[in-house]
Amino acid sequence: MRPGPRARRTHRLALTVQFASRSSRLPSPWQLRRWARAALTQDAAVTLRIVSQTEGRRLNRKFRGKDYPTNVL
């Protein structure tokens, strides 16, 4: 039997947020969870790490071979 038009499966989100930067201009963990949940189309486990430019550059160099800071890896 197919679910009716109002039936909707809710996907589960396990979100870990790591703040490795001290900036006061960062979104709150609550905002990040809300944005991630809005984009969720299936069950997911996500780790979101907010880093400084120094760490972003180091990670970008290590994992992508690009020697500059980035906002997403």
N, C-alpha and C positions, 0 to 999 in steps of 0.2 A: 504494500500500500504506500503510495507516495504521500509525503507530508503536504499539508495544505499551504496556501500562499503565505500564511503568517508564521509557519514553522521555520525556524532558522537555527542552524547549528552554531553554537558559540565555540570559538576556538580558544584554546588555552595558551597563555603567554607566561613563560618564566623569564623574567628580565632582571639581569644583574647590572647595576650601574656603578662604575668605579670612577671617582673624581680624583685625578692625579694633577689637577691644576687648581690654583686658588682664586681664579678670577671670580669676581662678584657678578659677572654678566652671563653666567651659565644658566640654562634652564634647570628647573628643579627636577628631582627624580620623578615626582608626580606628573609633571608635564611630559617628560620623556616617555613614561609608561603610557600616558594618554595618546601620544602621537604614534607610538609603536602599535598599540592596540587598534587604532584607527586604520592602520595599513595592513593589519594581520588578515591573511586569507586562509591560513592553516595553522595547526599547532606549531609552536616554535619555542626554542630556548635561545636567548640572545644575551650576550655580554656587551655592554656599551661602556667604553672607557674614554673619559674626557681627559685629554693630556695637554701639556704645555707645548709650545712650538719646538722646544728642544727635543722632547720625547717624540713628538710627531715626526720630526726630521729623522731621528735615529731609527724609528720603526719603518719609515718610508724607505730609507737607505737599505736597511736589513732585508725587508721583505719584497721590495719592488726595484731595488737598485737605483733609486732616484734620490739625489742628495739635496732635497729641499723639504720643508715642512708641508704637510698636507692636512686636509680636514677630514678625510675619510680613507680608511684602509680596508 
